[in-house]
Amino acid sequence: MLRSIDGTRPFHYGKLDGSVLLATDKKSLWAVGISNVQSLDPGCELRVSWMGTITLEENLSVDEIVVVRGVPQEQLIQSLKQTLLSSFSKLEDCAKCAVLFSGGVDSSLAGLLASKRCLNTVLISTHAKGSRDASVVRHAADLLALDVIEVPISDKIVWDLLPEVIYATECTRRMDIEIALPFFVAAREAGRQGIPLVVSGQGPDELFAGYAKHVRLYENRGEEALEVQLRNEVSVTHKTNIERDERAISFCGVDAWFPYLDYEFVKLALSIPASRKIAVGKTPERKIVFRELATELGLPNELANAPKKATQYSSGAARMLNLAISEYVPECRDLTKRQLDLRVQDVLNYIAKQLELPIRNDVMHSYDFDVKLSSLIRE
């Protein structure tokens, strides 16, 4: 078995009674009694002998990608353009798709390019009242001349879905749950509307230096240090981002697709010097070459230069999670904001424990609420 280098589909395995079982989610293996579940990394091959011996071999790795300096900017943009268009050409046979949408450059460009290949393309945005996304997605969709489905989230919706999101993503880390929540809600709505494929804009932040920490590293330690950092981040993004997102989306009965993680596009992006990605002191100062690419591909300047804000904050999911736990966990109702922040992770771990998930579930307090999905892990 070979896991594709893009890493967009999880791949797990484990031994049981002399057999080796394979699955794209850990839950399937847990359910048959395998607690020691292993994961196959992207670009790796797993071989099982008739005697049940497992051997692993790495065939491809982003560590082999070399930075190429001195390429003219116009040539670089054109190469990126052709490679990305080739990735989106995979949508030609898709009858209908929805693009996870926040109004930022990544999701806006994904929406624009998807609409050129899939005639029935809609944008889908999940956000809380008063959030940044709630104030910008309608205008951004108008600029793209695309329909947008806006799905509201509230503390009640978050609370009702929290056990499912934890079960679907197979994790309890607070930031992961905050990020997964809007994706889960959007995918559930896509499924309800008969949309079989959800397109994600994940990837450009790691490929093109989209975070403030990247600017600090570039300033403090220089170009080569940032290039190493980006390569390291891309090499683990399947664990830190993609598997979580894919599980949240696929749990709702729809497929997830990550066009920016096409291996040819990844190789080209990581070969670009960091000095083409960062412009210290400019506005914007991150993902410079990617924004130029977006403009070249026809994205309006307003969207190509839209500021970066993390999903969990721009959607309001982080705030709704805090409100949900404060409202629906009796032991947390009278806590100060600081005290509540310290309790959120504990409550998430408690829910995982009630679901009988063999993941981090150590809890420091007891809570007076029930989780209704405890039977899922045994089905």
C-alpha beads as a LAMMPS data file, in Angstrom:
LAMMPS data file: protein, C-alpha beads

379 atoms
378 bonds

1 atom types
1 bond types

-500.0 500.0 xlo xhi
-500.0 500.0 ylo yhi
-500.0 500.0 zlo zhi

Masses

1 110.0

Atoms # bond

1 1 1 0.000 0.000 0.000
2 1 1 1.244 3.487 -0.864
3 1 1 -0.008 6.709 0.679
4 1 1 0.014 9.529 -1.844
5 1 1 2.579 12.259 -1.291
6 1 1 -0.093 14.974 -0.915
7 1 1 -1.259 13.347 2.323
8 1 1 -4.836 14.504 1.885
9 1 1 -6.298 11.090 2.672
10 1 1 -5.433 9.635 6.109
11 1 1 -4.029 6.113 6.186
12 1 1 -3.822 3.964 9.331
13 1 1 -3.059 0.367 10.131
14 1 1 -2.787 -2.056 13.022
15 1 1 -2.341 -5.742 13.857
16 1 1 -5.083 -8.010 15.141
17 1 1 -4.832 -11.785 15.602
18 1 1 -2.027 -12.122 13.071
19 1 1 -3.737 -9.938 10.458
20 1 1 -2.933 -6.394 9.406
21 1 1 -5.989 -4.153 9.071
22 1 1 -6.006 -0.913 7.071
23 1 1 -8.365 2.075 7.308
24 1 1 -8.602 5.773 6.480
25 1 1 -9.812 6.545 10.009
26 1 1 -8.652 5.334 13.404
27 1 1 -12.218 4.766 14.627
28 1 1 -12.648 1.717 12.402
29 1 1 -9.558 0.105 13.910
30 1 1 -10.431 1.086 17.476
31 1 1 -13.867 -0.439 17.017
32 1 1 -12.438 -3.911 16.324
33 1 1 -10.108 -3.776 19.304
34 1 1 -6.868 -2.281 17.946
35 1 1 -5.693 0.363 20.400
36 1 1 -2.142 0.719 19.043
37 1 1 -3.049 2.314 15.711
38 1 1 -0.165 3.379 13.480
39 1 1 -0.196 5.996 10.708
40 1 1 1.497 5.830 7.329
41 1 1 3.210 9.065 6.328
42 1 1 2.653 10.644 2.884
43 1 1 4.911 9.222 0.191
44 1 1 5.537 6.053 2.199
45 1 1 4.918 2.468 1.196
46 1 1 3.684 -0.243 3.547
47 1 1 4.391 -3.862 2.711
48 1 1 2.914 -6.848 4.504
49 1 1 4.376 -10.312 3.996
50 1 1 2.349 -13.519 4.060
51 1 1 3.784 -14.035 7.561
52 1 1 2.374 -10.679 8.699
53 1 1 5.696 -8.851 8.815
54 1 1 5.349 -5.100 8.198
55 1 1 8.036 -3.089 6.434
56 1 1 7.930 0.622 5.621
57 1 1 9.763 2.444 2.842
58 1 1 9.815 6.160 2.068
59 1 1 9.512 6.787 -1.674
60 1 1 8.921 10.543 -1.838
61 1 1 9.602 13.426 0.535
62 1 1 9.377 17.206 0.415
63 1 1 12.805 17.248 2.091
64 1 1 14.265 16.515 -1.335
65 1 1 12.941 19.771 -2.814
66 1 1 15.683 22.326 -3.484
67 1 1 15.219 26.109 -3.508
68 1 1 16.004 27.588 -6.936
69 1 1 17.217 31.185 -6.935
70 1 1 17.446 33.689 -9.754
71 1 1 14.302 32.711 -11.654
72 1 1 12.690 35.841 -13.198
73 1 1 9.484 36.830 -11.412
74 1 1 7.317 36.670 -14.535
75 1 1 8.590 33.170 -15.351
76 1 1 7.898 32.110 -11.769
77 1 1 4.330 33.419 -11.847
78 1 1 3.618 31.711 -15.151
79 1 1 4.961 28.381 -13.873
80 1 1 2.814 28.638 -10.743
81 1 1 -0.172 29.564 -12.880
82 1 1 0.102 26.561 -15.171
83 1 1 0.737 24.150 -12.323
84 1 1 -2.221 25.387 -10.288
85 1 1 -4.547 25.364 -13.294
86 1 1 -3.493 21.773 -13.889
87 1 1 -4.489 20.922 -10.314
88 1 1 -7.934 22.502 -10.714
89 1 1 -8.470 20.693 -14.021
90 1 1 -9.396 17.670 -11.882
91 1 1 -12.761 19.365 -11.315
92 1 1 -13.806 19.069 -14.957
93 1 1 -15.857 15.929 -14.314
94 1 1 -17.424 17.288 -11.123
95 1 1 -21.106 18.162 -11.461
96 1 1 -21.314 20.298 -8.327
97 1 1 -18.957 21.490 -5.607
98 1 1 -18.838 23.846 -2.656
99 1 1 -15.777 25.898 -1.688
100 1 1 -15.110 26.571 1.994
101 1 1 -15.126 30.360 1.985
102 1 1 -13.902 33.103 4.303
103 1 1 -13.287 35.952 1.859
104 1 1 -9.497 35.651 2.169
105 1 1 -7.132 35.206 -0.759
106 1 1 -6.785 31.412 -0.413
107 1 1 -10.482 30.558 -0.439
108 1 1 -11.329 33.333 -2.911
109 1 1 -8.839 32.064 -5.483
110 1 1 -10.064 28.499 -4.880
111 1 1 -13.621 29.674 -5.548
112 1 1 -12.640 31.519 -8.704
113 1 1 -10.656 28.627 -10.194
114 1 1 -13.199 26.004 -9.155
115 1 1 -15.961 27.951 -10.894
116 1 1 -13.993 27.869 -14.156
117 1 1 -13.894 24.059 -14.108
118 1 1 -17.079 23.085 -12.277
119 1 1 -20.054 24.990 -13.678
120 1 1 -22.152 24.438 -10.556
121 1 1 -19.819 25.954 -7.962
122 1 1 -21.082 27.599 -4.794
123 1 1 -19.268 29.168 -1.877
124 1 1 -20.126 28.039 1.635
125 1 1 -19.286 29.991 4.777
126 1 1 -19.922 29.135 8.413
127 1 1 -19.740 31.951 10.917
128 1 1 -21.163 33.390 14.106
129 1 1 -23.090 36.621 14.338
130 1 1 -20.736 39.581 14.651
131 1 1 -17.698 37.678 13.384
132 1 1 -15.250 38.998 10.800
133 1 1 -16.421 36.453 8.208
134 1 1 -20.054 37.469 8.678
135 1 1 -19.129 41.013 7.659
136 1 1 -17.074 40.229 4.554
137 1 1 -18.200 37.029 2.810
138 1 1 -21.245 38.462 1.065
139 1 1 -19.252 41.322 -0.467
140 1 1 -16.406 38.974 -1.420
141 1 1 -18.853 36.570 -3.076
142 1 1 -20.327 39.471 -5.053
143 1 1 -16.854 40.373 -6.321
144 1 1 -16.489 36.791 -7.548
145 1 1 -20.028 36.755 -8.983
146 1 1 -20.692 33.486 -7.142
147 1 1 -23.520 32.362 -4.910
148 1 1 -22.657 31.910 -1.249
149 1 1 -24.402 29.723 1.317
150 1 1 -24.060 31.297 4.755
151 1 1 -24.533 28.829 7.606
152 1 1 -24.823 30.432 11.056
153 1 1 -23.281 28.935 14.181
154 1 1 -24.197 29.755 17.750
155 1 1 -23.219 28.504 21.171
156 1 1 -26.217 26.117 21.113
157 1 1 -25.263 24.688 17.712
158 1 1 -21.648 24.271 18.817
159 1 1 -22.689 22.520 22.022
160 1 1 -25.028 20.130 20.233
161 1 1 -22.370 19.212 17.655
162 1 1 -19.340 19.097 19.931
163 1 1 -19.407 15.323 20.642
164 1 1 -19.751 14.573 16.923
165 1 1 -16.888 16.894 16.013
166 1 1 -14.611 15.298 18.605
167 1 1 -15.628 11.839 17.445
168 1 1 -15.214 12.738 13.762
169 1 1 -11.803 14.388 14.105
170 1 1 -10.478 11.846 16.609
171 1 1 -8.862 14.574 18.684
172 1 1 -9.591 16.943 21.554
173 1 1 -6.938 19.641 21.221
174 1 1 -8.784 22.900 21.649
175 1 1 -7.390 24.663 18.566
176 1 1 -8.174 21.650 16.373
177 1 1 -11.774 21.564 17.557
178 1 1 -12.168 25.316 17.039
179 1 1 -10.906 24.992 13.451
180 1 1 -12.879 21.831 12.693
181 1 1 -16.212 23.202 13.909
182 1 1 -16.947 25.562 10.961
183 1 1 -15.685 22.979 8.460
184 1 1 -17.939 20.320 9.994
185 1 1 -20.993 22.586 9.897
186 1 1 -20.276 23.651 6.305
187 1 1 -19.798 20.052 5.155
188 1 1 -23.007 18.980 6.878
189 1 1 -24.902 21.720 5.022
190 1 1 -23.257 20.731 1.737
191 1 1 -24.419 17.164 2.284
192 1 1 -27.949 18.327 3.001
193 1 1 -27.986 20.235 -0.271
194 1 1 -26.722 17.295 -2.304
195 1 1 -23.248 18.714 -2.920
196 1 1 -20.823 15.772 -3.082
197 1 1 -17.491 17.622 -2.946
198 1 1 -16.125 20.317 -0.629
199 1 1 -13.047 22.222 -1.820
200 1 1 -10.634 23.503 0.831
201 1 1 -8.163 26.370 0.492
202 1 1 -5.694 24.870 2.966
203 1 1 -2.025 25.015 2.046
204 1 1 -0.836 28.460 0.903
205 1 1 -0.003 29.645 4.438
206 1 1 2.562 26.866 4.824
207 1 1 3.765 26.998 1.217
208 1 1 4.099 30.777 0.876
209 1 1 4.742 32.034 4.450
210 1 1 1.318 33.214 5.549
211 1 1 1.790 33.582 9.300
212 1 1 3.233 36.409 11.393
213 1 1 5.768 33.955 12.854
214 1 1 7.199 33.551 9.355
215 1 1 7.958 37.269 9.141
216 1 1 9.640 37.198 12.559
217 1 1 11.786 34.230 11.572
218 1 1 12.737 35.888 8.286
219 1 1 13.761 39.075 10.102
220 1 1 15.643 37.354 12.922
221 1 1 17.336 34.427 11.200
222 1 1 17.213 35.120 7.480
223 1 1 15.936 33.653 4.250
224 1 1 17.343 30.132 4.459
225 1 1 16.008 29.583 7.981
226 1 1 12.495 30.419 6.809
227 1 1 12.840 28.107 3.800
228 1 1 13.741 25.229 6.118
229 1 1 10.834 26.110 8.398
230 1 1 8.322 26.122 5.538
231 1 1 9.575 22.760 4.285
232 1 1 9.233 21.349 7.796
233 1 1 5.700 22.717 8.162
234 1 1 4.603 21.291 4.822
235 1 1 6.098 17.900 5.697
236 1 1 3.824 17.615 8.756
237 1 1 0.752 19.523 7.564
238 1 1 -1.026 16.220 6.931
239 1 1 -0.852 15.597 10.691
240 1 1 -1.377 19.146 11.920
241 1 1 -4.115 20.257 9.526
242 1 1 -5.267 18.065 6.671
243 1 1 -6.240 14.860 8.468
244 1 1 -8.347 16.868 10.921
245 1 1 -10.115 18.756 8.141
246 1 1 -10.628 15.667 5.998
247 1 1 -12.149 13.735 8.897
248 1 1 -14.489 16.588 9.812
249 1 1 -15.701 16.901 6.221
250 1 1 -15.935 13.238 5.251
251 1 1 -17.828 12.384 8.458
252 1 1 -20.694 14.415 6.982
253 1 1 -20.861 12.180 3.907
254 1 1 -19.064 14.423 1.410
255 1 1 -15.583 14.287 -0.094
256 1 1 -12.850 16.806 0.704
257 1 1 -10.372 18.089 -1.887
258 1 1 -7.252 20.215 -1.328
259 1 1 -6.108 21.632 -4.700
260 1 1 -3.194 23.636 -3.291
261 1 1 -1.603 20.407 -2.038
262 1 1 -1.170 18.936 -5.498
263 1 1 2.384 17.610 -5.338
264 1 1 3.587 19.456 -8.445
265 1 1 2.307 22.739 -7.022
266 1 1 3.882 21.964 -3.632
267 1 1 7.242 21.202 -5.251
268 1 1 7.208 24.437 -7.202
269 1 1 6.073 26.532 -4.228
270 1 1 8.796 25.166 -1.937
271 1 1 11.456 25.791 -4.590
272 1 1 10.725 29.540 -4.446
273 1 1 13.100 31.637 -2.294
274 1 1 11.615 33.076 0.877
275 1 1 12.541 36.586 -0.301
276 1 1 9.775 36.249 -2.931
277 1 1 7.245 35.401 -0.237
278 1 1 7.964 38.026 2.435
279 1 1 8.076 41.822 2.027
280 1 1 8.902 43.192 5.470
281 1 1 7.144 46.453 6.249
282 1 1 4.845 46.328 3.238
283 1 1 1.064 45.876 3.275
284 1 1 0.533 43.009 2.939
285 1 1 3.913 41.570 3.858
286 1 1 3.163 37.820 3.646
287 1 1 2.453 35.408 0.764
288 1 1 3.626 38.036 -1.735
289 1 1 4.238 35.790 -4.739
290 1 1 1.005 33.907 -4.091
291 1 1 -0.962 37.160 -4.077
292 1 1 0.678 38.136 -7.360
293 1 1 -0.326 34.753 -8.735
294 1 1 -3.918 35.322 -7.600
295 1 1 -4.002 38.678 -9.393
296 1 1 -2.535 37.108 -12.551
297 1 1 -5.305 34.493 -12.451
298 1 1 -7.982 37.192 -12.357
299 1 1 -8.747 37.587 -8.661
300 1 1 -9.800 41.171 -7.816
301 1 1 -7.052 43.115 -6.025
302 1 1 -9.242 43.638 -2.981
303 1 1 -9.429 39.874 -2.448
304 1 1 -5.857 39.141 -3.540
305 1 1 -4.587 41.487 -0.825
306 1 1 -7.120 40.578 1.868
307 1 1 -5.545 40.327 5.342
308 1 1 -4.948 36.963 6.988
309 1 1 -6.977 35.923 10.047
310 1 1 -7.104 32.449 11.566
311 1 1 -10.249 30.417 10.809
312 1 1 -11.239 29.857 14.414
313 1 1 -11.258 33.607 15.069
314 1 1 -12.566 34.945 11.763
315 1 1 -15.532 32.557 11.888
316 1 1 -16.213 33.171 15.571
317 1 1 -15.903 29.446 16.345
318 1 1 -13.432 29.986 19.187
319 1 1 -15.764 32.474 20.843
320 1 1 -18.788 30.207 20.390
321 1 1 -16.946 27.279 21.967
322 1 1 -16.213 29.347 25.062
323 1 1 -19.811 30.538 25.242
324 1 1 -21.153 27.011 24.782
325 1 1 -19.130 25.569 27.634
326 1 1 -19.942 28.526 29.860
327 1 1 -23.667 28.135 29.140
328 1 1 -24.138 24.353 29.112
329 1 1 -21.598 23.037 31.621
330 1 1 -23.012 23.841 35.081
331 1 1 -19.578 23.830 36.720
332 1 1 -18.359 26.522 34.294
333 1 1 -21.230 29.022 34.423
334 1 1 -19.821 31.351 37.061
335 1 1 -16.171 31.242 36.049
336 1 1 -14.199 34.301 35.023
337 1 1 -12.925 34.432 31.446
338 1 1 -9.470 33.363 32.560
339 1 1 -10.854 30.489 34.645
340 1 1 -13.048 29.404 31.746
341 1 1 -10.091 29.395 29.349
342 1 1 -8.344 26.981 31.688
343 1 1 -11.383 24.680 31.770
344 1 1 -12.216 24.420 28.051
345 1 1 -9.569 21.777 27.293
346 1 1 -10.625 19.788 30.326
347 1 1 -14.241 19.703 29.147
348 1 1 -13.176 18.551 25.678
349 1 1 -11.138 15.753 27.244
350 1 1 -14.126 14.800 29.404
351 1 1 -16.354 14.473 26.337
352 1 1 -13.758 12.219 24.659
353 1 1 -13.673 10.088 27.778
354 1 1 -17.464 9.760 27.763
355 1 1 -17.269 8.738 24.106
356 1 1 -14.747 6.067 25.107
357 1 1 -12.241 7.308 22.558
358 1 1 -8.699 6.003 23.176
359 1 1 -7.202 9.470 22.776
360 1 1 -6.179 12.087 25.292
361 1 1 -8.992 12.125 27.840
362 1 1 -7.350 12.813 31.189
363 1 1 -9.638 15.137 33.130
364 1 1 -9.085 17.177 36.260
365 1 1 -12.710 17.786 37.241
366 1 1 -16.026 15.967 37.231
367 1 1 -18.932 17.405 35.252
368 1 1 -22.671 17.066 35.495
369 1 1 -23.696 16.522 31.872
370 1 1 -24.160 13.503 29.630
371 1 1 -22.783 12.784 26.173
372 1 1 -25.319 11.068 23.938
373 1 1 -22.952 9.441 21.438
374 1 1 -21.118 6.980 23.690
375 1 1 -22.428 4.034 21.655
376 1 1 -20.732 5.204 18.436
377 1 1 -17.316 3.801 19.291
378 1 1 -18.811 0.324 19.783
379 1 1 -20.786 0.217 16.529

Bonds

1 1 1 2
2 1 2 3
3 1 3 4
4 1 4 5
5 1 5 6
6 1 6 7
7 1 7 8
8 1 8 9
9 1 9 10
10 1 10 11
11 1 11 12
12 1 12 13
13 1 13 14
14 1 14 15
15 1 15 16
16 1 16 17
17 1 17 18
18 1 18 19
19 1 19 20
20 1 20 21
21 1 21 22
22 1 22 23
23 1 23 24
24 1 24 25
25 1 25 26
26 1 26 27
27 1 27 28
28 1 28 29
29 1 29 30
30 1 30 31
31 1 31 32
32 1 32 33
33 1 33 34
34 1 34 35
35 1 35 36
36 1 36 37
37 1 37 38
38 1 38 39
39 1 39 40
40 1 40 41
41 1 41 42
42 1 42 43
43 1 43 44
44 1 44 45
45 1 45 46
46 1 46 47
47 1 47 48
48 1 48 49
49 1 49 50
50 1 50 51
51 1 51 52
52 1 52 53
53 1 53 54
54 1 54 55
55 1 55 56
56 1 56 57
57 1 57 58
58 1 58 59
59 1 59 60
60 1 60 61
61 1 61 62
62 1 62 63
63 1 63 64
64 1 64 65
65 1 65 66
66 1 66 67
67 1 67 68
68 1 68 69
69 1 69 70
70 1 70 71
71 1 71 72
72 1 72 73
73 1 73 74
74 1 74 75
75 1 75 76
76 1 76 77
77 1 77 78
78 1 78 79
79 1 79 80
80 1 80 81
81 1 81 82
82 1 82 83
83 1 83 84
84 1 84 85
85 1 85 86
86 1 86 87
87 1 87 88
88 1 88 89
89 1 89 90
90 1 90 91
91 1 91 92
92 1 92 93
93 1 93 94
94 1 94 95
95 1 95 96
96 1 96 97
97 1 97 98
98 1 98 99
99 1 99 100
100 1 100 101
101 1 101 102
102 1 102 103
103 1 103 104
104 1 104 105
105 1 105 106
106 1 106 107
107 1 107 108
108 1 108 109
109 1 109 110
110 1 110 111
111 1 111 112
112 1 112 113
113 1 113 114
114 1 114 115
115 1 115 116
116 1 116 117
117 1 117 118
118 1 118 119
119 1 119 120
120 1 120 121
121 1 121 122
122 1 122 123
123 1 123 124
124 1 124 125
125 1 125 126
126 1 126 127
127 1 127 128
128 1 128 129
129 1 129 130
130 1 130 131
131 1 131 132
132 1 132 133
133 1 133 134
134 1 134 135
135 1 135 136
136 1 136 137
137 1 137 138
138 1 138 139
139 1 139 140
140 1 140 141
141 1 141 142
142 1 142 143
143 1 143 144
144 1 144 145
145 1 145 146
146 1 146 147
147 1 147 148
148 1 148 149
149 1 149 150
150 1 150 151
151 1 151 152
152 1 152 153
153 1 153 154
154 1 154 155
155 1 155 156
156 1 156 157
157 1 157 158
158 1 158 159
159 1 159 160
160 1 160 161
161 1 161 162
162 1 162 163
163 1 163 164
164 1 164 165
165 1 165 166
166 1 166 167
167 1 167 168
168 1 168 169
169 1 169 170
170 1 170 171
171 1 171 172
172 1 172 173
173 1 173 174
174 1 174 175
175 1 175 176
176 1 176 177
177 1 177 178
178 1 178 179
179 1 179 180
180 1 180 181
181 1 181 182
182 1 182 183
183 1 183 184
184 1 184 185
185 1 185 186
186 1 186 187
187 1 187 188
188 1 188 189
189 1 189 190
190 1 190 191
191 1 191 192
192 1 192 193
193 1 193 194
194 1 194 195
195 1 195 196
196 1 196 197
197 1 197 198
198 1 198 199
199 1 199 200
200 1 200 201
201 1 201 202
202 1 202 203
203 1 203 204
204 1 204 205
205 1 205 206
206 1 206 207
207 1 207 208
208 1 208 209
209 1 209 210
210 1 210 211
211 1 211 212
212 1 212 213
213 1 213 214
214 1 214 215
215 1 215 216
216 1 216 217
217 1 217 218
218 1 218 219
219 1 219 220
220 1 220 221
221 1 221 222
222 1 222 223
223 1 223 224
224 1 224 225
225 1 225 226
226 1 226 227
227 1 227 228
228 1 228 229
229 1 229 230
230 1 230 231
231 1 231 232
232 1 232 233
233 1 233 234
234 1 234 235
235 1 235 236
236 1 236 237
237 1 237 238
238 1 238 239
239 1 239 240
240 1 240 241
241 1 241 242
242 1 242 243
243 1 243 244
244 1 244 245
245 1 245 246
246 1 246 247
247 1 247 248
248 1 248 249
249 1 249 250
250 1 250 251
251 1 251 252
252 1 252 253
253 1 253 254
254 1 254 255
255 1 255 256
256 1 256 257
257 1 257 258
258 1 258 259
259 1 259 260
260 1 260 261
261 1 261 262
262 1 262 263
263 1 263 264
264 1 264 265
265 1 265 266
266 1 266 267
267 1 267 268
268 1 268 269
269 1 269 270
270 1 270 271
271 1 271 272
272 1 272 273
273 1 273 274
274 1 274 275
275 1 275 276
276 1 276 277
277 1 277 278
278 1 278 279
279 1 279 280
280 1 280 281
281 1 281 282
282 1 282 283
283 1 283 284
284 1 284 285
285 1 285 286
286 1 286 287
287 1 287 288
288 1 288 289
289 1 289 290
290 1 290 291
291 1 291 292
292 1 292 293
293 1 293 294
294 1 294 295
295 1 295 296
296 1 296 297
297 1 297 298
298 1 298 299
299 1 299 300
300 1 300 301
301 1 301 302
302 1 302 303
303 1 303 304
304 1 304 305
305 1 305 306
306 1 306 307
307 1 307 308
308 1 308 309
309 1 309 310
310 1 310 311
311 1 311 312
312 1 312 313
313 1 313 314
314 1 314 315
315 1 315 316
316 1 316 317
317 1 317 318
318 1 318 319
319 1 319 320
320 1 320 321
321 1 321 322
322 1 322 323
323 1 323 324
324 1 324 325
325 1 325 326
326 1 326 327
327 1 327 328
328 1 328 329
329 1 329 330
330 1 330 331
331 1 331 332
332 1 332 333
333 1 333 334
334 1 334 335
335 1 335 336
336 1 336 337
337 1 337 338
338 1 338 339
339 1 339 340
340 1 340 341
341 1 341 342
342 1 342 343
343 1 343 344
344 1 344 345
345 1 345 346
346 1 346 347
347 1 347 348
348 1 348 349
349 1 349 350
350 1 350 351
351 1 351 352
352 1 352 353
353 1 353 354
354 1 354 355
355 1 355 356
356 1 356 357
357 1 357 358
358 1 358 359
359 1 359 360
360 1 360 361
361 1 361 362
362 1 362 363
363 1 363 364
364 1 364 365
365 1 365 366
366 1 366 367
367 1 367 368
368 1 368 369
369 1 369 370
370 1 370 371
371 1 371 372
372 1 372 373
373 1 373 374
374 1 374 375
375 1 375 376
376 1 376 377
377 1 377 378
378 1 378 379
